[in-house]
Amino acid sequence: MNARAKELNDLEKELKRRDRALFLREADLEDRERELAAREQNVAVVEQRLGQQLRAPRQNEPAGRPKRKLGRNEQCWCKSGKKYKNCHFASDQPR
C-alpha cells in the first residue's frame, strides 16, 4: 500500500510540474501572439504610408521634363517644335 501511495504522490508531482510547464508555455505563446499582432499592425502602417508616398506626385521633378539628357540639336521636350538649344536649353542649365 505504501509503494502505491508513493507512486501516486510521484505521479501527482509530475502532473503538477507538467501543468506548470504547460501554463508557462501558454503564457509565452500569448505574449508571442500579442507581439506578432503588434508587428503586423506596424507593417500595415508602413505599407499604407509607403503606398501614399508612391501615389503622391513628385514635387521635385518638373512635369514633362525628360528623364534622359537631351542633345542640343534634338527636338525640345515641351513639344514646341523648336530645337532644344533654342527653346529650354538655357532655362534647364544649373546656375
C-alpha positions as CSV (number, residue, x, y, z in Angstrom):
1,M,0.0,0.0,0.0
2,N,2.9,2.4,0.8
3,A,4.5,1.8,-2.5
4,R,1.2,2.6,-4.3
5,A,0.8,5.8,-2.3
6,K,4.4,6.9,-3.1
7,E,3.8,6.1,-6.8
8,L,0.6,8.2,-6.8
9,N,2.3,11.0,-5.0
10,D,5.2,11.0,-7.5
11,L,2.7,10.9,-10.4
12,E,0.8,13.8,-8.8
13,K,4.1,15.8,-8.5
14,E,4.9,15.1,-12.1
15,L,1.4,16.2,-13.2
16,K,1.8,19.4,-11.3
17,R,5.2,20.0,-12.9
18,R,3.7,19.4,-16.3
19,D,0.8,21.7,-15.6
20,R,3.2,24.5,-14.5
21,A,5.2,24.0,-17.7
22,L,2.1,24.0,-19.8
23,F,0.9,27.2,-18.1
24,L,4.3,28.9,-18.8
25,R,4.2,27.8,-22.5
26,E,0.7,29.1,-22.9
27,A,1.7,32.4,-21.3
28,D,4.7,32.6,-23.6
29,L,2.5,31.8,-26.6
30,E,0.1,34.5,-25.7
31,D,3.0,37.0,-25.4
32,R,4.3,36.0,-28.8
33,E,0.8,36.3,-30.3
34,R,0.5,39.8,-29.0
35,E,4.0,40.7,-30.2
36,L,3.1,39.3,-33.7
37,A,-0.1,41.3,-33.8
38,A,1.8,44.5,-32.9
39,R,4.4,43.8,-35.6
40,E,1.6,43.1,-38.2
41,Q,0.0,46.4,-37.3
42,N,3.3,48.2,-37.7
43,V,3.8,46.6,-41.1
44,A,0.3,47.6,-42.2
45,V,1.0,51.2,-41.2
46,V,4.3,51.2,-43.0
47,E,2.7,49.7,-46.1
48,Q,0.0,52.3,-46.0
49,R,2.5,55.2,-45.7
50,L,4.6,53.7,-48.5
51,G,1.6,53.4,-50.7
52,Q,0.7,57.0,-50.1
53,Q,4.2,58.1,-50.9
54,L,4.2,56.1,-54.2
55,R,0.8,57.6,-55.2
56,A,1.7,61.2,-54.3
57,P,3.0,63.3,-57.2
58,R,6.7,64.0,-57.0
59,Q,7.3,67.7,-56.3
60,N,11.0,67.8,-57.0
61,E,10.6,66.7,-60.7
62,P,9.0,69.2,-63.0
63,A,6.2,67.6,-65.1
64,G,7.1,66.9,-68.7
65,R,10.9,67.2,-68.3
66,P,12.9,64.4,-69.9
67,K,14.4,61.6,-67.9
68,R,17.4,61.4,-70.2
69,K,19.7,64.1,-71.2
70,L,18.7,65.8,-74.5
71,G,21.2,66.8,-77.1
72,R,21.2,70.5,-78.1
73,N,20.0,69.8,-81.6
74,E,17.2,67.4,-80.6
75,Q,13.5,68.5,-80.5
76,C,12.6,70.2,-77.2
77,W,10.9,68.2,-74.6
78,C,8.0,70.7,-74.4
79,K,6.9,69.7,-78.0
80,S,7.1,73.3,-79.2
81,G,8.7,72.1,-82.5
82,K,11.9,74.1,-81.8
83,K,15.3,72.6,-81.2
84,Y,16.2,72.2,-77.5
85,K,19.0,74.7,-77.8
86,N,16.6,77.4,-79.0
87,C,13.8,76.6,-76.5
88,H,14.5,75.4,-73.0
89,F,18.3,74.7,-73.0
90,A,19.2,78.0,-71.2
91,S,16.5,77.6,-68.5
92,D,17.4,74.0,-67.8
93,Q,21.0,74.7,-67.1
94,P,22.1,74.7,-63.5
95,R,23.1,78.1,-62.2
